[in-house]
């Protein structure tokens, strides 16, 4: 009787250890995948606030919530099953598809750089960007268009996040892969849209802190938030463009190495190791900056070629 009980307890302990190991593997996979996807996360957080601007303050958070729900649907309903099926039945296609996504990021980043250079100082307004006034336009329709545009953009960025995450955990069992991708999707969505909600409300927080009866320190902080929020959003837009280029370029460098063309990646790593060796105590930071700069340059070059090809194709179509 006692021996049977001890055997049962041993089995329970074995199952508990296996479950704990699985949880540890999933947690490690989530941390690794989340770290690798950080560049796209920065870009996502930088791009999204534009979709919630131009509305009355009471509509900003509901719009962000709608976009966040669309983002979760993108990740969990559309991309998660597709990524799992891909990794299970067509694992060889992951690297080429990841490179296509990276090339798209490079194209987007290069377009933003070109637009900034060619249209510097010009006022540019479209329905996917900030709009202060749209007289004669149905606001409900405009809000729906904004949300649809944001969710469509999120689909591209979410696909990149899920592909990067999948590449980090492709050796894990199927169930663990599913758990890691689901946790990464939910966690990154909460992080991005929580940060976006805070960003778009910074000026309202500042205005509240400057309200009647506020003390002098509160007023100072409120004024700093009111004057600083536009600069923060502009800075995030610049960081988002840089993130597109360094993440997209890094994906292309790594993918070309995987597919048998190691020279570009070797050059970027040479820059990284050279700066790391010369940097002393801050060598690790300098090395990372060097590799990121090399990847961004590769991304800008690749994206510029695609952007030029797209522009020439559009001109040819217009002529025909």
C-alpha positions in Angstrom: 0.0 0.0 0.0 2.7 2.4 1.1 4.9 1.5 -1.9 2.0 2.2 -4.3 1.5 5.6 -2.7 5.2 6.4 -3.0 5.2 5.4 -6.6 2.1 7.7 -7.2 3.9 10.5 -5.5 7.0 9.9 -7.6 4.9 10.1 -10.8 3.2 13.3 -9.6 6.6 14.8 -8.8 7.9 13.8 -12.3 4.9 15.3 -14.0 5.3 18.5 -11.9 9.0 18.7 -12.9 8.2 18.2 -16.5 5.5 20.9 -16.3 7.9 23.3 -14.6 10.5 22.6 -17.3 7.9 23.3 -20.0 6.9 26.5 -18.3 10.6 27.5 -18.1 11.0 26.7 -21.8 8.0 28.7 -22.8 9.1 31.7 -20.6 12.6 31.5 -22.2 11.1 31.3 -25.6 8.8 34.3 -24.9 11.8 36.4 -23.6 14.0 35.5 -26.6 11.3 36.0 -29.2 10.2 39.3 -27.6 13.7 40.7 -27.5 14.3 39.9 -31.2 11.0 41.5 -32.1 11.8 44.7 -30.2 12.7 46.7 -33.2 9.3 46.1 -34.9 7.6 46.8 -31.5 9.2 50.2 -31.4 8.1 50.9 -35.0 4.5 49.7 -34.1 4.4 52.0 -31.1 5.8 54.9 -33.2 3.4 54.5 -36.1 0.1 54.0 -34.2 -0.4 57.3 -32.3 -0.9 59.1 -35.6 -4.1 57.1 -36.2 -5.6 58.5 -32.9 -4.8 62.1 -33.5 -7.3 64.7 -34.9 -10.2 63.5 -32.8 -11.9 64.9 -29.7 -10.2 63.7 -26.5 -13.2 61.5 -25.6 -12.8 59.4 -28.8 -9.0 58.8 -28.6 -9.0 55.9 -26.1 -12.0 54.1 -27.8 -10.2 54.3 -31.1 -7.0 52.9 -29.6 -9.1 50.1 -28.0 -10.7 49.3 -31.4 -7.2 49.1 -33.0 -5.9 47.0 -30.2 -8.7 44.5 -30.7 -8.0 44.4 -34.4 -4.3 43.8 -33.6 -5.2 40.9 -31.3 -7.4 39.4 -34.0 -4.6 39.8 -36.6 -2.1 38.0 -34.3 -4.2 35.2 -32.7 -6.9 34.5 -35.4 -5.0 35.1 -38.7 -1.2 34.9 -38.1 -0.8 32.4 -35.3 -2.5 29.5 -37.2 -0.7 30.4 -40.4 2.7 30.6 -38.6 2.2 27.2 -36.9 1.1 25.5 -40.1 4.1 27.0 -41.9 6.5 25.9 -39.3 5.0 22.4 -39.2 4.7 21.7 -43.0 6.9 24.2 -44.8 9.7 25.2 -42.5 12.0 25.9 -45.4 9.7 28.8 -46.4 10.2 30.7 -43.2 13.4 32.4 -44.1 12.3 33.6 -47.6 9.0 34.8 -46.2 10.8 36.5 -43.4 13.1 38.2 -45.9 10.1 39.4 -47.9 8.6 41.0 -44.8 12.0 42.5 -44.0 12.2 43.9 -47.6 8.8 45.4 -47.1 9.9 47.1 -43.9 13.0 48.4 -45.7 10.7 49.8 -48.5 8.5 51.5 -46.0 11.5 53.0 -44.1 13.2 54.2 -47.3 9.9 55.8 -48.5 9.7 57.7 -45.2 13.3 58.9 -45.5 12.8 60.0 -49.1 9.5 61.8 -48.2 11.2 63.5 -45.3 14.1 64.7 -47.5 12.0 65.8 -50.5 9.0 67.2 -48.7 10.8 68.7 -45.7 8.8 71.6 -44.2 5.7 70.9 -46.4 2.3 70.3 -44.9 1.2 66.8 -45.8 -2.2 65.5 -44.9 -3.9 62.2 -45.8 -6.6 60.1 -44.3 -4.1 57.7 -42.7 -2.2 60.5 -40.9 -3.1 63.2 -38.4 -5.9 65.5 -39.5 -7.0 68.6 -37.6 -10.1 69.5 -39.5 -12.1 67.7 -42.1 -15.1 69.9 -42.8 -18.0 68.2 -44.7 -16.7 64.7 -43.9 -18.7 62.1 -42.0 -16.7 61.7 -38.7 -18.0 58.2 -38.1 -16.8 57.1 -41.6 -13.5 58.9 -41.0 -13.1 57.1 -37.7 -13.8 53.7 -39.3 -11.3 54.5 -42.1 -8.7 55.4 -39.6 -9.2 52.2 -37.6 -9.3 50.1 -40.8 -6.0 51.7 -42.0 -4.4 51.2 -38.6 -5.4 47.5 -38.4 -4.2 47.0 -41.9 -0.8 48.5 -41.1 -0.7 46.5 -37.9 -1.2 43.3 -39.9 2.1 43.8 -41.7 3.9 44.7 -38.5 2.3 41.9 -36.6 3.2 39.4 -39.3 6.8 40.5 -38.9 6.7 40.2 -35.1 5.2 36.7 -35.3 7.7 35.6 -38.0 10.6 36.9 -36.0 9.2 35.1 -32.9 8.7 31.9 -34.8 12.3 31.9 -36.1 13.5 32.0 -32.4 11.4 29.0 -31.3 11.2 26.8 -34.4 13.0 23.9 -32.6 10.4 23.8 -29.7 7.6 21.2 -29.8 4.4 22.3 -31.6 2.4 23.0 -28.4 5.2 25.1 -26.9 5.6 27.0 -30.2 1.8 27.8 -30.1 2.1 28.9 -26.4 5.1 31.2 -27.1 3.6 32.8 -30.1 0.2 33.4 -28.3 2.0 34.9 -25.3 4.2 37.1 -27.4 1.2 38.3 -29.4 -0.9 39.2 -26.4 2.1 40.7 -24.4 3.3 42.8 -27.3 -0.2 44.1 -28.1 -0.7 45.1 -24.5 2.7 46.8 -24.3 2.3 48.6 -27.6 -1.3 49.9 -27.2 -0.8 50.6 -23.5 2.1 52.8 -24.4 0.2 54.4 -27.3 -2.8 55.2 -25.0 -0.4 56.9 -22.6 1.3 58.9 -25.4 -1.9 60.3 -26.9 -3.1 61.3 -23.4 0.1 63.0 -22.3 -1.1 66.5 -23.4 -4.5 65.9 -21.7 -2.6 64.9 -18.5 -0.5 68.1 -18.8 -3.6 70.2 -19.3 -5.2 68.7 -16.2 -2.0 69.4 -14.2 -2.2 73.0 -15.3 -5.8 73.4 -14.2 -7.2 75.8 -11.6 -5.9 75.2 -8.1 -2.8 73.3 -9.2 0.4 74.1 -7.4 3.5 75.5 -9.0 5.4 72.2 -9.4 2.3 70.6 -10.9 1.9 73.5 -13.4 5.6 73.2 -14.4 5.2 69.5 -15.1 1.9 70.1 -16.9 3.5 72.8 -19.2 6.4 70.5 -19.9 4.0 67.7 -21.0 2.0 70.1 -23.1 5.0 71.5 -24.9 7.0 68.2 -25.0 4.4 65.8 -26.3 4.6 66.9 -30.0 8.4 66.6 -29.8 8.1 63.1 -28.2 5.7 62.0 -31.0 8.1 63.4 -33.7 11.0 61.7 -32.0 9.1 58.4 -32.0 8.3 58.8 -35.7 12.1 59.1 -36.4 12.9 56.2 -34.2 10.2 54.2 -35.9 11.7 54.9 -39.3 15.2 53.9 -38.0 13.7 50.7 -36.5 12.1 49.8 -39.8 15.4 50.1 -41.5 17.6 48.3 -38.9 15.1 45.5 -38.3 14.4 45.0 -42.0 18.1 45.3 -43.0 19.0 42.9 -40.2 16.5 40.3 -41.4 17.9 40.6 -45.0 21.5 40.2 -43.7 20.6 37.2 -41.6 18.5 35.6 -44.4 21.1 36.1 -47.1 23.6 34.4 -44.8 21.2 31.5 -44.3 20.6 31.2 -48.0 24.3 31.0 -48.9 25.4 34.6 -49.4 27.3 35.4 -46.2 29.3 38.4 -47.5 26.9 41.3 -46.5 26.4 39.8 -43.0 30.1 39.2 -42.6 30.8 42.9 -43.4 28.2 44.1 -40.8 29.7 41.7 -38.2 33.2 43.0 -39.0 32.0 46.5 -38.2 30.4 45.3 -35.0 33.5 43.4 -33.8 35.8 46.2 -34.8 33.9 48.8 -32.8 33.4 46.4 -29.9 37.2 45.8 -29.7 38.0 49.5 -29.9 35.4 50.6 -27.4 36.8 49.2 -24.2 34.3 49.3 -21.4 31.5 50.4 -23.8 32.6 48.1 -26.6 29.4 46.0 -26.4 27.2 49.1 -26.8 29.3 50.5 -29.7 29.4 47.1 -31.4 25.6 46.9 -31.2 25.3 50.4 -32.6 27.7 49.6 -35.4 25.8 46.5 -36.4 22.5 48.4 -36.2 23.9 51.2 -38.4 25.2 48.7 -40.9 21.9 46.9 -41.0 20.0 50.2 -41.4 22.3 51.1 -44.3 21.7 47.8 -45.9 18.0 48.3 -45.3 18.0 51.8 -46.8 19.9 50.5 -49.9 17.5 47.6 -50.4 14.4 49.6 -49.7 15.6 52.4 -51.9 16.0 50.0 -54.8 12.4 48.7 -54.3 11.0 52.2 -53.9 12.7 53.3 -57.1 11.3 50.2 -59.0 7.8 50.9 -57.6 8.0 54.5 -58.7 9.2 53.6 -62.2 6.5 51.0 -62.5 3.8 53.5 -61.4 5.0 56.0 -64.0 5.0 53.4 -66.7 1.4 52.5 -65.8 0.3 56.1 -65.9 1.9 56.6 -69.3 0.2 53.5 -70.7 
